[in-house]
Amino acid sequence: MKSNHKPQQIIVIIALIAFAMTACRNVDRVTPLTLSGQVSELIDDSRFSPGGTLNGVLTSAIGGEGTVINGQMNFTIGIPDPSLLQSVEEFFHVFFDPEGYNYTNVIFSVPEAKAAFFNELNGQTENGEAFIIQRVGTNSDDGLLEAVSYIFVDRDITITAEGRAGENGYILVFDNIELQFQRGWNVLFNKVDFFDFPFLVSLQVISRNGSPYDGLIWLR
């Protein structure tokens, strides 16, 4: 039986198959985000204690799975479900500027990029007790509030914006940002400096694509 496909059609079909295979390989190259460490518990405003008796399972608002065994946590998340990705503009306003007064002159180098994020892990013990752990700093007694968030982007993108006075026009001042995110997982460091008034809020991408950052603790 003769084929009804012309040579040109066959070439197009082969090219489409090759493109699809390349796309699949690119998705597979995204390094999963793996987090681990000892969970601590807050004793008072500046003292922490290892949570050695904590046991349970972990997840996040956008998926992933992990465990806490005798206070030691391990968590892994790959590519978020596409339905959980937001447009980068929507992501910016939800994450960075929910009230619309923190930043101005916002520029996205790739406006069609999409993103997702989480900044805490949700846990549950065997007895059904819910708990939350976050990656935070230990310098609150030194006038600093530090925390990290984990951000996934589906392509490389740079976000720039000019910061301005935030809440009530003077309590918080937001520093200018130029955040360079690489495709995959990125770790964003958030710091509020209470040394001077008004208080300065600054943001920095501190590691990318699942690289660990050891400058903070896991706090329940």
C-alpha angles and dihedrals in degrees: 000000000000120000117242091211117105119219091254091054091050090052091051092049092050091049092051092050091050091049092050092050091050091050091052091050091050091053090049090054092067106109113229116241110246120189128184142158148109116304115227131197127217115248096179137330095305109012127086134192128200110254094225096161098052116116130169149099126284139211137154137227089266101039137265127128140235148142142236113216118182090338095311112118131201124179135171132186129176129187111337118240108273090238089065095055117102129203108267090245092054090044091052094052094045095045106029107023115016093159095043098235105091101078140022136190092035114187127189114198089206108028093184093060120116131213146184132189147182131193102185140037120231116219139187128195125220087261091057096255112150122222138169130216127194137185105243142155128255097220101092090117088055094059098265132114111198132179140147135225129199116229129188121199125183093219140012111285140166121211119197128180142157115244124221141175109305132189112032088353095277116036093081129029118195119217120227112267136213105174119182111199122188123211108277128024123353131182116222121200116211121194132180114194113209096179094097133029125270093042117241121227116200134178132199136174101233103178140002143215097014098315110155124245116203102183096097140048134238107247128192 
